[in-house]
């Protein structure tokens, strides 16, 4: 009879971390992290473990918020309070804890000291059958993000807290809101959530000089954005903005940062390409299409006026005038832009 040994945290943990005080300058911490080739920092206060900073925090919390790494300290960006496990805890329980807390690195504490760290990759490497516990399923995350997008308020200044119109197609979620200057495509694939914005700017038929100029501008823009990348995709070589989020560490704050980053990047591109007038026309036409869609679904006039006031942000008088023009016939681009 073969007795299977129960795997514990101490069987998979590593010492791939460093310990620094919460008052350590971020720039200095990055330097130490790179020199020692570690992927996590245990942050202490008066010598006691207080929080954790990972490589991803430097991208999400420092670059996306335009923090000065020469002035900010680890205490500004650490995740706290510190969630820990013990060396003799089972790997299964550690995996469940990581999934419940939506974290991907778990410090190991023994007698008040951090003695190791364990990651989802460590767990999967030692015990592949626990992968379903280490990550929430795509279905779980899709439901969670749809809840984020549909349970807010249209008066919110945070794009993630608006009430979006959402359509679901398998592992693709398409969301739009008239206050947001694009239609958002959210693709769930394995351990990554990809947020895409298709700009409608196609480059395939442009002459080589124009395409080279666009490529140079996109390279310039990519150097100025942290969470968002400009890519060229498809047979028509359309410019697409993308932001990838890791399922193992995503939270509502990071999702909101990514949305804000997409909005900022889009406006940067519009300014760089001098497309302000064309962009305003497209935005106005998209609002008109959303109104027409509601009319076709049987919405009342009062319902549509409410939509234009609460969602779009028009005053009631402008909303009534715009609706009247849409009902009578397609208003001119100039009229649409003037209203919006």
Order of alpha helices (4+ residues) and beta strands (2+ residues): beta-alpha-beta-beta-alpha-beta-alpha-beta-beta-alpha-alpha-alpha-beta-beta-beta-beta-alpha-beta-beta-alpha-alpha-alpha-alpha-alpha
